[in-house]
Amino acid sequence: MIGVTTFLDNIYENKHLKDPIFSVYIRQKDKDDYAGEYLFGDYDKSKFEGELTWVPLHTPKFWEIMLDGVSFSVEGVGKEEMDIGGPAILDTGTTLIVMNEKQATEFHRGIPSAENSEIYGWIMPCNTEQIVPGNLSFTIGGVDFSVPVKNLVREPVKGLDGWCFSAVTSGASNFIILGDVFLRSNYVVFDRG
């Protein structure tokens, strides 16, 4: 809603934060049931290696950035570029990676046996990590951000032995949504300033 003060704006304006930023760290649950954190006003350098890559917003609405491209890096084979790019949003409220139909078809072209089932949507062999060992790379601001192939395989499809739901799906949208599947593999800082 336009004109509404957000939680982050409110706590920053009331001097409760050092900077108008928040960082997102999402992981698989560990033995203590810890799956990540949101950190308001700062970021935790112990949660990532190297330096942060700061990317300008393409459109401030929805934290929209420009996705330069997507590629598969398959161990022992090399890197295959895909014809996928354009506006993308980073969304903690979306579990999957959502692309338009053409982009999702292009993405799944790189996964042997993947198919768009009329009943289940995009599905792939549950052993895709063994078939295509490697990483999916999203190039943003000239830098590659990886998602392991194992994170692209979701829960098994009931009644289809050996088949699992894909973590990349299609939807009617003018932008790609990089949800938790992407965020789980990358430490992300949102800079409201």
Disulfide bonds with the S-S distance in Angstrom:
Cys126-Cys164 2.06
